[in-house]
Amino acid sequence: MASLKETLYKKIQEERPKIQDLLKNHGDVVIDSVRVAQAIGGMRGIKSLVTDISYLDPNEGIRFRGYTIPEVFELLPKTGYSEMPLVEGFYYLLLTGDIPTQEQVAQTAEEFKKRKKVPSYVFDMLNALPIDSHPMTMFASAILSLQRESVFAKQYMEGLKKFDYWDPTYEDSLNLLAKLPEIASYIYRLKYKNKEYIAPDPDLDMGGNFAHMMGVPKPYDDVSRLYFILHSDHESGNVSAHTGHLIASALSDVYYAISGMLNGLAGPLHGLANQEVLRWIQDQMKKYGGVVPSKEKLSEDVWETLNSGQVIPGFGHAVLRKTDPRYTAQRDFCTKHIKNDTLFEYVKLLYEVVPPILEKQGKAKNPWPNVDAQSGVLQWNFGVKEYDFYTVLFGIGRALGVTANIIWDRALGYPLERPKSVTTQMLRDMVAAK
């Protein structure tokens, strides 16, 4: 008699060609206003989520509250000690849609500072985990452990009017965001720096304090501000943002939602892309003994990679049809602050080599670099060389956009998210009826 697993495998083998037939031959058949290919293909392109926090324009890149990335960095006030705007001021923009004044930035930064103390039990929990735990596992677990602090959960159990949900959600969001730099830097020092922890500086802003606790000197404080802002939001349909929205739509508090968001971000198809870029470039560097090859030689390597059925990591984007402005912002920073660095020289050369080749090949809708083509290189150059930690950095930034979205979801009374499913047999019946 066949085992359960053997029986299951047989059914999988029977079902796979049926799904492929639906996609290949009937993918454009419309069922209830969406195509079969969209129903099977991860709901790609279906306009069914609403957010005012950010919008991904195919030609201009991500817009935060209507402002392009260059406009954000130009218009947000800066301090006398930072080249980049403070993250706190950027969060003011995400929440309100308004460019804050210097005074409003300072006020928001103070609001963060008074909330940033991390309870000791969080560190106890992190210390109890196996030291070889993935830093994203540690990060998500630490945030989940903070759930007992949720103001929303307490007030909801006491009785809370629906249109007041946003208020304790706001409190939870700021309480959590203020703590993320210390939690993340503690994980970094725990895993990679022999548990030599650096205490927070009460006088520093979010980005500056994070760099201080990481033990990385200037201009890493501006690297952190830049990184957190650029990775903060990307519409609502990506895995991490959508996961946070989905969990919160059940009226789970921000701690549950952001912990779940991180679990989605940890997937190799989402938050790990910058690692793949860095690994591919470093493999090329080893091939040439750490020397930057000629443009012609690197072109041969790119063609070899493509002809083997692989992609060039860091190039292409599902929506964008130009160079990702997040890439450009990081590249400009590197051009100013990084001199005579082989890794960055590779990145610059790839920018010259890859797009024309991808255009000639004709398979990529967008041959230009995305944010991941530069972000890992930026961290590596400034001393953060532990690949597994990069997604934690991504997660700090992404929490800004997702919490802003959740606050507004609650403010506007958005309901539980509950799309309808159909069976594959129903799809086949609909196709046949058409």
PyMOL commands that set and color helices and strands:
alter all, ss='L'
color gray80, all
select helices_A, chain A and resi 4-26+36-40+69-75+87-96+102-113+120-128+135-149+151-158+162-164+166-192+206-214+220-230+239-249+254-265+273-287+295-307+325-337+342-361+372-381+387-411+424-433
alter helices_A, ss='H'
color red, helices_A
select strands_A, chain A and resi 30-31+34-35+54-57+61-64+67-68
alter strands_A, ss='S'
color yellow, strands_A
deselect
rebuild
show_as cartoon
